[in-house]
Amino acid sequence: MAERIVTSSRAMAAEADIVLNTASDATRAKAWLPGGGSRAYDIDLRAAEGRLAWRPAGHDGWAGHLRVIGSGTGASQAELQVEVDEAADPDEVREALDGALRALAAEVDQNFNVS
């Protein structure tokens, strides 16, 4: 089965290590991983590489990775990349990734910017 890679990225209002720590928190991952609310995922944090990889614990769902790089004081750039079936609509996949990044930004804000 042929596969394609789809990516999406966005700026984050937090340092890279904060974004990665939030993303790797098992309770918060369900809120941001594409389709994560109802699926179980295996998460592999590679903080020294600025990377987090995930794969569905079963056969359902997308495998992929999150890469986060610092982009100045208190800011970073996050990129999601997933492998999907060649038949998948890349615009729909990108829309799902954009939603996942928005959800991750909200989790970071909630986790570290509580007043």
C-alpha positions in Angstrom: 0.0 0.0 0.0 1.4 3.4 -1.0 1.8 6.1 1.6 2.3 9.8 1.6 3.7 12.2 4.2 1.7 15.2 5.2 3.0 18.0 7.4 1.7 21.1 9.2 3.4 23.6 11.4 2.7 26.6 13.6 4.4 29.0 16.0 4.0 28.2 19.7 4.1 30.8 22.5 6.4 28.6 24.7 9.9 27.3 24.7 10.5 24.0 22.9 11.1 21.9 26.0 7.8 23.1 27.5 5.9 22.2 24.3 7.6 18.7 24.2 6.9 18.1 27.9 3.3 19.0 27.5 2.9 16.9 24.3 4.4 13.9 25.9 2.2 14.0 29.0 -0.1 11.0 28.6 -3.1 12.8 30.0 -2.6 15.8 27.7 -1.7 13.7 24.6 -5.3 12.5 24.3 -6.4 16.1 23.9 -4.0 17.0 21.0 -3.0 13.8 19.1 -4.9 13.5 15.8 -7.9 11.3 16.8 -6.3 10.9 20.2 -9.4 11.2 22.4 -10.6 7.7 21.7 -7.5 5.9 20.7 -4.5 4.6 22.6 -1.0 5.7 21.4 2.5 4.7 22.2 4.6 7.8 22.7 8.4 8.0 22.4 9.9 11.3 23.6 13.3 12.1 22.3 13.9 15.5 24.1 17.5 15.8 23.1 16.4 15.6 19.4 13.5 18.0 20.0 11.2 15.2 18.8 8.3 13.1 19.9 7.1 10.1 17.9 3.8 8.3 18.3 2.0 5.3 16.8 -1.4 3.9 17.5 -1.3 1.0 20.0 -3.6 -0.9 17.7 -3.9 -0.8 14.0 -6.2 2.2 13.8 -4.9 5.8 13.4 -1.9 7.7 12.0 1.7 7.3 13.1 3.8 10.3 13.0 6.1 12.7 14.8 6.2 16.2 16.4 9.3 18.2 16.0 9.8 21.4 18.0 12.6 23.9 17.6 13.2 27.1 19.6 12.6 30.3 17.8 13.6 32.9 20.3 12.9 33.6 24.0 9.7 32.0 25.0 8.8 30.8 21.5 9.1 27.8 19.3 8.0 26.3 16.0 6.2 23.0 16.1 5.8 20.7 13.1 3.6 17.6 12.9 4.3 15.0 10.2 2.1 11.8 9.6 2.2 9.0 7.1 -1.2 8.3 5.5 -2.5 6.1 2.8 -2.0 7.5 -0.7 -5.8 7.7 -1.1 -6.2 10.1 1.8 -7.1 13.7 0.9 -4.0 15.7 1.9 -6.0 18.8 2.5 -8.3 16.9 5.0 -5.2 15.4 6.7 -3.5 18.9 6.9 -6.7 20.3 8.4 -6.7 17.6 11.1 -3.0 18.3 11.8 -3.8 22.1 12.0 -6.5 21.2 14.6 -4.1 19.0 16.5 -1.5 21.9 16.7 -4.2 24.3 17.9 -5.2 21.8 20.6 -1.5 21.4 21.6 -1.1 25.1 21.8 -4.2 25.3 24.1 -2.8 22.4 26.3 0.6 24.3 26.6 -1.2 27.5 27.5 -3.4 25.6 30.1 -0.5 23.7 31.5 2.1 26.4 31.9 0.3 29.8 31.7 -2.2 29.3 34.5 -2.9 32.6 36.3 
